Amino acid sequence: MSQHHEGGAIKPRGLTFDMVFGAVVFGIVGAAIGYYINATTSIPVATIIGTVFGLCIGILGGRRFFISIVCGAVVGAALFGLVSGRDVVALGAGVGGAVGGFLGVQMGMLLDLWRQRKKSIMPEQPPQDTNPQ
């Protein structure tokens, strides 16, 4: 169960979209890794581990992170498919997902820093009354 911090109090929220999205994305990544390991129990074990990681990151609200992984996987698979052929599309998806996740985290941090800087530069102005008396 997810917990939400609001004013010092912790309120349970239940299953969220971020948690489900993370479990699906990381579960699929885990299944792909298990497939490439090529052992009998590797696919279910890697899928379970990926699902748990996805749920944990989803609890933290990592929607931008997941979207960057999915976009990176799609672009990586397309580029590897165009350059090297169909045999390496899955490898390209994995590499693209990793790079996409890394770039997504870095861009997210830079956007947060930019917002903080912009907020600190702009002085707080009181609301102006448009109704003269």
BAVOKOL-9070 format. One record per atom (N, C-alpha, C, O): residue number from 0; residue in one letter; atom name; x, y, z. Coordinates in Angstrom, 1 decimal, m for minus. Layout:
PT   resi   resn   name        x        y        z
PT    NUM      A     CA        X        Y        Z
...
END
This chain:
PT   resi   resn   name        x        y        z
PT      0      M      N      0.8     m1.2      0.0
PT      0      M     CA      0.0      0.0      0.0
PT      0      M      C      0.9      1.2      0.0
PT      0      M      O      1.9      1.3      0.8
PT      1      S      N      0.6      2.2     m0.8
PT      1      S     CA      1.3      3.4     m0.9
PT      1      S      C      0.9      4.3      0.2
PT      1      S      O     m0.2      4.3      0.7
PT      2      Q      N      1.9      5.2      0.6
PT      2      Q     CA      1.6      6.1      1.7
PT      2      Q      C      1.8      7.5      1.1
PT      2      Q      O      2.7      7.8      0.4
PT      3      H      N      1.0      8.5      1.6
PT      3      H     CA      1.1      9.8      1.1
PT      3      H      C      1.4     10.7      2.3
PT      3      H      O      0.7     10.7      3.3
PT      4      H      N      2.4     11.6      2.2
PT      4      H     CA      2.8     12.5      3.3
PT      4      H      C      2.1     13.8      3.0
PT      4      H      O      2.2     14.4      2.0
PT      5      E      N      1.3     14.2      4.0
PT      5      E     CA      0.6     15.5      3.8
PT      5      E      C      0.6     16.2      5.2
PT      5      E      O     m0.1     15.8      6.1
PT      6      G      N      1.3     17.3      5.3
PT      6      G     CA      1.3     18.0      6.5
PT      6      G      C      1.9     17.2      7.7
PT      6      G      O      1.4     17.4      8.8
PT      7      G      N      2.8     16.3      7.5
PT      7      G     CA      3.4     15.5      8.5
PT      7      G      C      2.6     14.3      8.8
PT      7      G      O      3.1     13.4      9.5
PT      8      A      N      1.4     14.1      8.3
PT      8      A     CA      0.6     12.9      8.5
PT      8      A      C      0.8     12.0      7.3
PT      8      A      O      0.9     12.5      6.2
PT      9      I      N      0.8     10.7      7.6
PT      9      I     CA      0.9      9.7      6.5
PT      9      I      C     m0.5      9.1      6.3
PT      9      I      O     m1.1      8.6      7.2
PT     10      K      N     m0.9      9.2      5.0
PT     10      K     CA     m2.2      8.7      4.7
PT     10      K      C     m2.1      7.7      3.6
PT     10      K      O     m1.4      7.9      2.6
PT     11      P      N     m2.6      6.5      3.8
PT     11      P     CA     m2.5      5.4      2.8
PT     11      P      C     m3.4      5.8      1.5
PT     11      P      O     m4.5      6.3      1.6
PT     12      R      N     m2.8      5.4      0.3
PT     12      R     CA     m3.6      5.8     m0.9
PT     12      R      C     m4.0      4.5     m1.7
PT     12      R      O     m4.9      4.6     m2.5
PT     13      G      N     m3.4      3.4     m1.4
PT     13      G     CA     m3.7      2.2     m2.2
PT     13      G      C     m2.9      2.1     m3.5
PT     13      G      O     m1.9      2.8     m3.6
PT     14      L      N     m3.3      1.3     m4.4
PT     14      L     CA     m2.6      1.1     m5.6
PT     14      L      C     m2.8      2.2     m6.6
PT     14      L      O     m3.9      2.7     m6.8
PT     15      T      N     m1.7      2.8     m7.1
PT     15      T     CA     m1.7      4.0     m8.0
PT     15      T      C     m1.3      3.6     m9.4
PT     15      T      O     m0.8      2.5     m9.6
PT     16      F      N     m1.6      4.5    m10.3
PT     16      F     CA     m1.2      4.2    m11.7
PT     16      F      C      0.3      4.1    m11.8
PT     16      F      O      0.8      3.2    m12.6
PT     17      D      N      1.1      4.9    m11.1
PT     17      D     CA      2.6      4.8    m11.1
PT     17      D      C      3.0      3.4    m10.7
PT     17      D      O      4.0      2.9    m11.3
PT     18      M      N      2.4      2.9     m9.7
PT     18      M     CA      2.8      1.5     m9.2
PT     18      M      C      2.6      0.5    m10.3
PT     18      M      O      3.4     m0.4    m10.5
PT     19      V      N      1.4      0.5    m10.9
PT     19      V     CA      1.0     m0.5    m11.9
PT     19      V      C      1.9     m0.3    m13.1
PT     19      V      O      2.4     m1.3    m13.7
PT     20      F      N      2.1      0.9    m13.6
PT     20      F     CA      2.9      1.2    m14.7
PT     20      F      C      4.3      0.7    m14.5
PT     20      F      O      4.9      0.1    m15.4
PT     21      G      N      4.9      1.0    m13.3
PT     21      G     CA      6.2      0.6    m13.0
PT     21      G      C      6.4     m0.9    m12.9
PT     21      G      O      7.3     m1.5    m13.4
PT     22      A      N      5.4     m1.6    m12.4
PT     22      A     CA      5.4     m3.1    m12.3
PT     22      A      C      5.4     m3.7    m13.7
PT     22      A      O      6.1     m4.6    m13.9
PT     23      V      N      4.6     m3.1    m14.6
PT     23      V     CA      4.5     m3.6    m15.9
PT     23      V      C      5.8     m3.4    m16.7
PT     23      V      O      6.3     m4.3    m17.3
PT     24      V      N      6.3     m2.2    m16.6
PT     24      V     CA      7.5     m1.8    m17.4
PT     24      V      C      8.7     m2.7    m16.9
PT     24      V      O      9.4     m3.3    m17.7
PT     25      F      N      8.9     m2.7    m15.6
PT     25      F     CA     10.0     m3.4    m15.1
PT     25      F      C      9.8     m4.9    m15.1
PT     25      F      O     10.8     m5.7    m15.2
PT     26      G      N      8.6     m5.4    m15.0
PT     26      G     CA      8.3     m6.8    m15.2
PT     26      G      C      8.6     m7.3    m16.6
PT     26      G      O      9.2     m8.4    m16.7
PT     27      I      N      8.3     m6.5    m17.6
PT     27      I     CA      8.7     m6.9    m19.0
PT     27      I      C     10.2     m6.8    m19.2
PT     27      I      O     10.7     m7.7    m19.8
PT     28      V      N     10.8     m5.8    m18.6
PT     28      V     CA     12.3     m5.8    m18.7
PT     28      V      C     12.9     m7.0    m18.0
PT     28      V      O     13.8     m7.6    m18.5
PT     29      G      N     12.4     m7.4    m16.8
PT     29      G     CA     12.8     m8.6    m16.1
PT     29      G      C     12.6     m9.8    m17.0
PT     29      G      O     13.5    m10.7    m17.0
PT     30      A      N     11.5     m9.9    m17.6
PT     30      A     CA     11.2    m11.1    m18.5
PT     30      A      C     12.2    m11.2    m19.6
PT     30      A      O     12.7    m12.3    m20.0
PT     31      A      N     12.5    m10.0    m20.2
PT     31      A     CA     13.5    m10.0    m21.3
PT     31      A      C     14.9    m10.4    m20.8
PT     31      A      O     15.6    m11.1    m21.5
PT     32      I      N     15.3     m9.9    m19.7
PT     32      I     CA     16.6    m10.3    m19.1
PT     32      I      C     16.6    m11.8    m18.8
PT     32      I      O     17.6    m12.4    m19.1
PT     33      G      N     15.5    m12.3    m18.2
PT     33      G     CA     15.5    m13.7    m18.0
PT     33      G      C     15.5    m14.6    m19.2
PT     33      G      O     16.1    m15.6    m19.2
PT     34      Y      N     14.9    m14.1    m20.3
PT     34      Y     CA     15.0    m14.8    m21.6
PT     34      Y      C     16.4    m14.8    m22.1
PT     34      Y      O     16.8    m15.9    m22.6
PT     35      Y      N     17.1    m13.8    m22.0
PT     35      Y     CA     18.5    m13.8    m22.5
PT     35      Y      C     19.5    m14.6    m21.6
PT     35      Y      O     20.5    m15.0    m22.1
PT     36      I      N     19.2    m14.7    m20.3
PT     36      I     CA     20.0    m15.6    m19.5
PT     36      I      C     19.8    m17.0    m19.9
PT     36      I      O     20.8    m17.8    m19.8
PT     37      N      N     18.6    m17.4    m20.4
PT     37      N     CA     18.4    m18.7    m21.0
PT     37      N      C     18.5    m19.9    m20.0
PT     37      N      O     19.1    m20.9    m20.3
PT     38      A      N     18.0    m19.7    m18.8
PT     38      A     CA     17.9    m20.8    m17.8
PT     38      A      C     16.5    m21.0    m17.5
PT     38      A      O     15.6    m20.2    m17.9
PT     39      T      N     16.2    m22.2    m17.0
PT     39      T     CA     14.8    m22.6    m16.8
PT     39      T      C     14.0    m21.7    m15.9
PT     39      T      O     12.9    m21.3    m16.2
PT     40      T      N     14.6    m21.3    m14.7
PT     40      T     CA     13.9    m20.5    m13.8
PT     40      T      C     14.2    m19.0    m13.9
PT     40      T      O     13.6    m18.2    m13.1
PT     41      S      N     15.0    m18.6    m14.8
PT     41      S     CA     15.4    m17.2    m14.9
PT     41      S      C     14.3    m16.3    m15.3
PT     41      S      O     14.3    m15.1    m14.8
PT     42      I      N     13.4    m16.7    m16.2
PT     42      I     CA     12.4    m15.8    m16.7
PT     42      I      C     11.4    m15.4    m15.5
PT     42      I      O     11.2    m14.2    m15.3
PT     43      P      N     10.8    m16.4    m14.8
PT     43      P     CA      9.9    m16.0    m13.7
PT     43      P      C     10.6    m15.2    m12.6
PT     43      P      O     10.1    m14.3    m12.0
PT     44      V      N     11.9    m15.6    m12.2
PT     44      V     CA     12.6    m15.0    m11.2
PT     44      V      C     12.9    m13.5    m11.5
PT     44      V      O     12.7    m12.6    m10.8
PT     45      A      N     13.4    m13.3    m12.7
PT     45      A     CA     13.7    m12.0    m13.2
PT     45      A      C     12.5    m11.1    m13.3
PT     45      A      O     12.5     m9.9    m13.1
PT     46      T      N     11.4    m11.7    m13.8
PT     46      T     CA     10.1    m11.0    m13.9
PT     46      T      C      9.6    m10.5    m12.5
PT     46      T      O      9.2     m9.4    m12.4
PT     47      I      N      9.7    m11.4    m11.5
PT     47      I     CA      9.2    m11.1    m10.2
PT     47      I      C     10.1    m10.0     m9.6
PT     47      I      O      9.6     m9.0     m9.0
PT     48      I      N     11.4    m10.1     m9.8
PT     48      I     CA     12.3     m9.0     m9.3
PT     48      I      C     12.0     m7.7    m10.0
PT     48      I      O     12.0     m6.7     m9.3
PT     49      G      N     11.9     m7.7    m11.3
PT     49      G     CA     11.5     m6.5    m12.0
PT     49      G      C     10.2     m5.9    m11.6
PT     49      G      O     10.1     m4.7    m11.4
PT     50      T      N      9.2     m6.7    m11.3
PT     50      T     CA      7.9     m6.2    m10.9
PT     50      T      C      8.0     m5.6     m9.5
PT     50      T      O      7.4     m4.5     m9.3
PT     51      V      N      8.8     m6.2     m8.6
PT     51      V     CA      9.0     m5.6     m7.3
PT     51      V      C      9.7     m4.3     m7.3
PT     51      V      O      9.3     m3.3     m6.7
PT     52      F      N     10.7     m4.2     m8.2
PT     52      F     CA     11.5     m2.9     m8.3
PT     52      F      C     10.5     m1.9     m8.9
PT     52      F      O     10.5     m0.7     m8.5
PT     53      G      N      9.7     m2.3     m9.9
PT     53      G     CA      8.8     m1.3    m10.5
PT     53      G      C      7.8     m0.8     m9.5
PT     53      G      O      7.4      0.4     m9.6
PT     54      L      N      7.2     m1.7     m8.7
PT     54      L     CA      6.3     m1.2     m7.6
PT     54      L      C      7.0     m0.3     m6.7
PT     54      L      O      6.4      0.8     m6.3
PT     55      C      N      8.2     m0.6     m6.3
PT     55      C     CA      8.9      0.3     m5.3
PT     55      C      C      9.1      1.7     m5.9
PT     55      C      O      8.9      2.7     m5.3
PT     56      I      N      9.6      1.7     m7.2
PT     56      I     CA      9.8      3.0     m7.8
PT     56      I      C      8.5      3.7     m8.1
PT     56      I      O      8.4      5.0     m8.0
PT     57      G      N      7.4      3.0     m8.4
PT     57      G     CA      6.1      3.6     m8.5
PT     57      G      C      5.6      4.2     m7.3
PT     57      G      O      4.9      5.2     m7.3
PT     58      I      N      5.9      3.6     m6.1
PT     58      I     CA      5.5      4.2     m4.8
PT     58      I      C      6.1      5.6     m4.7
PT     58      I      O      5.5      6.5     m4.1
PT     59      L      N      7.3      5.7     m5.2
PT     59      L     CA      8.0      7.0     m5.1
PT     59      L      C      7.6      8.0     m6.2
PT     59      L      O      8.0      9.1     m6.2
PT     60      G      N      6.7      7.5     m7.1
PT     60      G     CA      6.1      8.4     m8.1
PT     60      G      C      7.0      8.6     m9.3
PT     60      G      O      7.3      9.8     m9.7
PT     61      G      N      7.6      7.6     m9.9
PT     61      G     CA      8.5      7.7    m10.9
PT     61      G      C      7.9      7.6    m12.3
PT     61      G      O      8.5      7.0    m13.2
PT     62      R      N      6.8      8.3    m12.6
PT     62      R     CA      6.1      8.2    m13.9
PT     62      R      C      7.0      8.7    m15.0
PT     62      R      O      7.1      8.1    m16.1
PT     63      R      N      7.7      9.9    m14.8
PT     63      R     CA      8.6     10.4    m15.8
PT     63      R      C      9.7      9.4    m16.1
PT     63      R      O     10.1      9.3    m17.3
PT     64      F      N     10.2      8.8    m15.1
PT     64      F     CA     11.3      7.8    m15.3
PT     64      F      C     10.8      6.6    m16.1
PT     64      F      O     11.5      6.2    m17.0
PT     65      F      N      9.6      6.1    m15.9
PT     65      F     CA      9.1      5.0    m16.6
PT     65      F      C      8.8      5.4    m18.1
PT     65      F      O      9.1      4.6    m19.0
PT     66      I      N      8.3      6.6    m18.3
PT     66      I     CA      8.0      7.0    m19.7
PT     66      I      C      9.3      7.2    m20.4
PT     66      I      O      9.4      6.8    m21.6
PT     67      S      N     10.4      7.7    m19.8
PT     67      S     CA     11.6      7.8    m20.5
PT     67      S      C     12.2      6.4    m20.8
PT     67      S      O     12.9      6.3    m21.9
PT     68      I      N     12.0      5.4    m20.0
PT     68      I     CA     12.5      4.1    m20.3
PT     68      I      C     11.7      3.5    m21.5
PT     68      I      O     12.3      2.9    m22.4
PT     69      V      N     10.4      3.7    m21.5
PT     69      V     CA      9.6      3.1    m22.6
PT     69      V      C     10.0      3.8    m23.9
PT     69      V      O     10.2      3.2    m24.9
PT     70      C      N     10.1      5.1    m23.9
PT     70      C     CA     10.5      5.9    m25.1
PT     70      C      C     11.9      5.4    m25.6
PT     70      C      O     12.2      5.3    m26.8
PT     71      G      N     12.9      5.3    m24.6
PT     71      G     CA     14.2      4.9    m25.0
PT     71      G      C     14.2      3.5    m25.6
PT     71      G      O     15.0      3.2    m26.5
PT     72      A      N     13.4      2.6    m25.0
PT     72      A     CA     13.3      1.2    m25.5
PT     72      A      C     12.8      1.2    m27.0
PT     72      A      O     13.3      0.4    m27.8
PT     73      V      N     11.8      2.0    m27.2
PT     73      V     CA     11.2      2.0    m28.6
PT     73      V      C     12.2      2.6    m29.6
PT     73      V      O     12.4      2.0    m30.7
PT     74      V      N     12.8      3.7    m29.2
PT     74      V     CA     13.8      4.3    m30.1
PT     74      V      C     15.0      3.4    m30.3
PT     74      V      O     15.5      3.2    m31.4
PT     75      G      N     15.5      2.8    m29.2
PT     75      G     CA     16.6      1.9    m29.3
PT     75      G      C     16.3      0.7    m30.2
PT     75      G      O     17.1      0.3    m31.0
PT     76      A      N     15.1      0.1    m30.0
PT     76      A     CA     14.8     m1.1    m30.8
PT     76      A      C     14.7     m0.7    m32.3
PT     76      A      O     15.1     m1.4    m33.2
PT     77      A      N     14.1      0.5    m32.6
PT     77      A     CA     14.0      0.9    m34.0
PT     77      A      C     15.3      1.2    m34.6
PT     77      A      O     15.6      0.8    m35.7
PT     78      L      N     16.2      1.9    m33.9
PT     78      L     CA     17.5      2.1    m34.4
PT     78      L      C     18.3      0.9    m34.6
PT     78      L      O     19.0      0.7    m35.7
PT     79      F      N     18.3      0.0    m33.6
PT     79      F     CA     19.1     m1.3    m33.8
PT     79      F      C     18.5     m2.1    m35.0
PT     79      F      O     19.2     m2.7    m35.7
PT     80      G      N     17.2     m2.1    m35.1
PT     80      G     CA     16.6     m2.8    m36.2
PT     80      G      C     16.9     m2.3    m37.5
PT     80      G      O     17.2     m3.0    m38.5
PT     81      L      N     17.0     m1.0    m37.7
PT     81      L     CA     17.3     m0.3    m38.9
PT     81      L      C     18.8     m0.5    m39.3
PT     81      L      O     19.1     m0.8    m40.4
PT     82      V      N     19.7     m0.4    m38.3
PT     82      V     CA     21.1     m0.5    m38.5
PT     82      V      C     21.6     m2.0    m38.7
PT     82      V      O     22.4     m2.3    m39.6
PT     83      S      N     21.1     m2.8    m37.8
PT     83      S     CA     21.7     m4.2    m37.7
PT     83      S      C     20.8     m5.3    m38.0
PT     83      S      O     21.2     m6.5    m38.2
PT     84      G      N     19.5     m5.0    m38.2
PT     84      G     CA     18.6     m6.1    m38.6
PT     84      G      C     17.7     m6.6    m37.4
PT     84      G      O     17.9     m6.1    m36.3
PT     85      R      N     16.9     m7.5    m37.7
PT     85      R     CA     15.9     m7.9    m36.7
PT     85      R      C     16.4     m8.8    m35.6
PT     85      R      O     15.8     m8.8    m34.5
PT     86      D      N     17.6     m9.3    m35.8
PT     86      D     CA     18.2    m10.2    m34.7
PT     86      D      C     18.5     m9.5    m33.5
PT     86      D      O     18.6    m10.1    m32.4
PT     87      V      N     18.8     m8.2    m33.5
PT     87      V     CA     19.3     m7.5    m32.4
PT     87      V      C     18.3     m6.4    m31.9
PT     87      V      O     18.6     m5.5    m31.1
PT     88      V      N     17.0     m6.5    m32.3
PT     88      V     CA     16.0     m5.5    m31.9
PT     88      V      C     15.8     m5.6    m30.4
PT     88      V      O     15.7     m4.5    m29.7
PT     89      A      N     15.8     m6.8    m29.8
PT     89      A     CA     15.6     m6.9    m28.3
PT     89      A      C     16.7     m6.3    m27.6
PT     89      A      O     16.5     m5.6    m26.5
PT     90      L      N     17.9     m6.5    m28.1
PT     90      L     CA     19.1     m5.9    m27.4
PT     90      L      C     19.0     m4.4    m27.5
PT     90      L      O     19.4     m3.7    m26.6
PT     91      G      N     18.6     m3.9    m28.7
PT     91      G     CA     18.5     m2.4    m28.8
PT     91      G      C     17.4     m1.9    m27.9
PT     91      G      O     17.6     m0.8    m27.4
PT     92      A      N     16.3     m2.6    m27.7
PT     92      A     CA     15.3     m2.2    m26.7
PT     92      A      C     15.9     m2.1    m25.3
PT     92      A      O     15.6     m1.1    m24.6
PT     93      G      N     16.7     m3.0    m24.9
PT     93      G     CA     17.3     m3.0    m23.6
PT     93      G      C     18.3     m1.9    m23.4
PT     93      G      O     18.2     m1.2    m22.4
PT     94      V      N     19.1     m1.7    m24.4
PT     94      V     CA     20.1     m0.6    m24.4
PT     94      V      C     19.4      0.8    m24.4
PT     94      V      O     19.7      1.7    m23.7
PT     95      G      N     18.4      0.9    m25.3
PT     95      G     CA     17.6      2.1    m25.4
PT     95      G      C     16.9      2.4    m24.1
PT     95      G      O     16.8      3.6    m23.7
PT     96      G      N     16.3      1.4    m23.5
PT     96      G     CA     15.6      1.6    m22.2
PT     96      G      C     16.6      2.1    m21.1
PT     96      G      O     16.2      3.0    m20.3
PT     97      A      N     17.8      1.5    m21.1
PT     97      A     CA     18.8      1.9    m20.1
PT     97      A      C     19.2      3.4    m20.3
PT     97      A      O     19.2      4.2    m19.3
PT     98      V      N     19.5      3.7    m21.5
PT     98      V     CA     19.9      5.1    m21.8
PT     98      V      C     18.7      6.1    m21.6
PT     98      V      O     18.9      7.2    m21.1
PT     99      G      N     17.5      5.6    m22.0
PT     99      G     CA     16.4      6.5    m21.8
PT     99      G      C     16.1      6.7    m20.3
PT     99      G      O     15.8      7.9    m20.0
PT    100      G      N     16.3      5.7    m19.5
PT    100      G     CA     16.1      5.9    m18.1
PT    100      G      C     17.1      6.9    m17.5
PT    100      G      O     16.8      7.7    m16.7
PT    101      F      N     18.4      6.7    m17.9
PT    101      F     CA     19.4      7.6    m17.5
PT    101      F      C     19.1      9.1    m17.9
PT    101      F      O     19.2     10.0    m17.1
PT    102      L      N     18.8      9.3    m19.2
PT    102      L     CA     18.5     10.6    m19.6
PT    102      L      C     17.3     11.2    m19.0
PT    102      L      O     17.2     12.4    m18.7
PT    103      G      N     16.3     10.3    m18.7
PT    103      G     CA     15.1     10.8    m18.1
PT    103      G      C     15.4     11.3    m16.7
PT    103      G      O     14.8     12.4    m16.3
PT    104      V      N     16.2     10.6    m15.9
PT    104      V     CA     16.5     11.1    m14.6
PT    104      V      C     17.3     12.4    m14.6
PT    104      V      O     17.1     13.3    m13.9
PT    105      Q      N     18.3     12.4    m15.5
PT    105      Q     CA     19.1     13.7    m15.6
PT    105      Q      C     18.3     14.9    m16.1
PT    105      Q      O     18.4     15.9    m15.5
PT    106      M      N     17.4     14.7    m17.0
PT    106      M     CA     16.5     15.8    m17.5
PT    106      M      C     15.6     16.2    m16.4
PT    106      M      O     15.3     17.4    m16.2
PT    107      G      N     15.0     15.2    m15.6
PT    107      G     CA     14.2     15.5    m14.5
PT    107      G      C     14.9     16.4    m13.5
PT    107      G      O     14.3     17.3    m13.0
PT    108      M      N     16.1     16.0    m13.1
PT    108      M     CA     16.9     16.8    m12.2
PT    108      M      C     17.1     18.2    m12.7
PT    108      M      O     17.0     19.2    m11.9
PT    109      L      N     17.5     18.3    m14.0
PT    109      L     CA     17.8     19.6    m14.5
PT    109      L      C     16.5     20.5    m14.6
PT    109      L      O     16.6     21.7    m14.3
PT    110      L      N     15.4     19.9    m14.9
PT    110      L     CA     14.1     20.7    m14.9
PT    110      L      C     13.8     21.1    m13.5
PT    110      L      O     13.3     22.3    m13.3
PT    111      D      N     13.9     20.3    m12.5
PT    111      D     CA     13.7     20.7    m11.1
PT    111      D      C     14.6     21.8    m10.7
PT    111      D      O     14.1     22.7    m10.0
PT    112      L      N     15.9     21.7    m11.0
PT    112      L     CA     16.8     22.8    m10.7
PT    112      L      C     16.4     24.1    m11.4
PT    112      L      O     16.5     25.2    m10.8
PT    113      W      N     16.0     24.0    m12.7
PT    113      W     CA     15.6     25.2    m13.4
PT    113      W      C     14.3     25.8    m12.8
PT    113      W      O     14.3     27.1    m12.6
PT    114      R      N     13.4     25.0    m12.4
PT    114      R     CA     12.2     25.5    m11.7
PT    114      R      C     12.5     26.2    m10.4
PT    114      R      O     12.0     27.3    m10.1
PT    115      Q      N     13.4     25.6     m9.6
PT    115      Q     CA     13.8     26.2     m8.3
PT    115      Q      C     14.5     27.5     m8.5
PT    115      Q      O     14.3     28.5     m7.8
PT    116      R      N     15.4     27.6     m9.5
PT    116      R     CA     16.1     28.8     m9.8
PT    116      R      C     15.2     29.9    m10.3
PT    116      R      O     15.2     31.0     m9.8
PT    117      K      N     14.2     29.5    m11.1
PT    117      K     CA     13.3     30.5    m11.7
PT    117      K      C     12.4     31.0    m10.5
PT    117      K      O     12.0     32.2    m10.5
PT    118      K      N     12.0     30.1     m9.6
PT    118      K     CA     11.2     30.5     m8.5
PT    118      K      C     11.9     31.5     m7.5
PT    118      K      O     11.3     32.4     m7.0
PT    119      S      N     13.2     31.2     m7.3
PT    119      S     CA     14.0     32.0     m6.4
PT    119      S      C     14.3     33.4     m7.0
PT    119      S      O     14.5     34.4     m6.3
PT    120      I      N     14.4     33.5     m8.3
PT    120      I     CA     14.7     34.8     m9.0
PT    120      I      C     13.5     35.7     m9.0
PT    120      I      O     13.6     36.9     m8.8
PT    121      M      N     12.3     35.1     m9.3
PT    121      M     CA     11.1     35.9     m9.4
PT    121      M      C     10.6     36.3     m8.0
PT    121      M      O     10.3     35.4     m7.2
PT    122      P      N     10.5     37.6     m7.7
PT    122      P     CA     10.1     38.0     m6.3
PT    122      P      C      8.6     37.7     m6.2
PT    122      P      O      7.8     37.8     m7.2
PT    123      E      N      8.2     37.4     m5.0
PT    123      E     CA      6.7     37.3     m4.7
PT    123      E      C      6.0     38.6     m4.8
PT    123      E      O      6.5     39.5     m4.1
PT    124      Q      N      5.0     38.7     m5.6
PT    124      Q     CA      4.3     40.0     m5.7
PT    124      Q      C      2.9     39.7     m5.1
PT    124      Q      O      2.2     38.7     m5.4
PT    125      P      N      2.4     40.7     m4.3
PT    125      P     CA      1.1     40.5     m3.7
PT    125      P      C      0.0     40.6     m4.8
PT    125      P      O      0.3     41.4     m5.8
PT    126      P      N     m1.1     40.0     m4.7
PT    126      P     CA     m2.1     40.1     m5.7
PT    126      P      C     m2.6     41.5     m5.7
PT    126      P      O     m2.9     42.2     m4.7
PT    127      Q      N     m2.8     42.1     m6.9
PT    127      Q     CA     m3.3     43.4     m7.1
PT    127      Q      C     m4.8     43.5     m7.2
PT    127      Q      O     m5.4     42.7     m7.8
PT    128      D      N     m5.3     44.4     m6.5
PT    128      D     CA     m6.8     44.6     m6.4
PT    128      D      C     m7.2     45.4     m7.7
PT    128      D      O     m6.8     46.5     m7.9
PT    129      T      N     m8.0     44.8     m8.5
PT    129      T     CA     m8.5     45.4     m9.7
PT    129      T      C     m9.7     46.3     m9.5
PT    129      T      O    m10.2     46.9    m10.4
PT    130      N      N    m10.3     46.2     m8.3
PT    130      N     CA    m11.5     47.0     m8.0
PT    130      N      C    m11.2     48.2     m7.2
PT    130      N      O    m11.0     48.1     m6.0
PT    131      P      N    m11.0     49.4     m7.9
PT    131      P     CA    m10.6     50.6     m7.1
PT    131      P      C    m11.8     51.1     m6.3
PT    131      P      O    m13.0     51.0     m6.7
PT    132      Q      N    m11.5     51.6     m5.1
PT    132      Q     CA    m12.6     52.1     m4.2
PT    132      Q      C    m12.5     53.5     m4.0
PT    132      Q      O    m13.4     54.1     m3.3
END
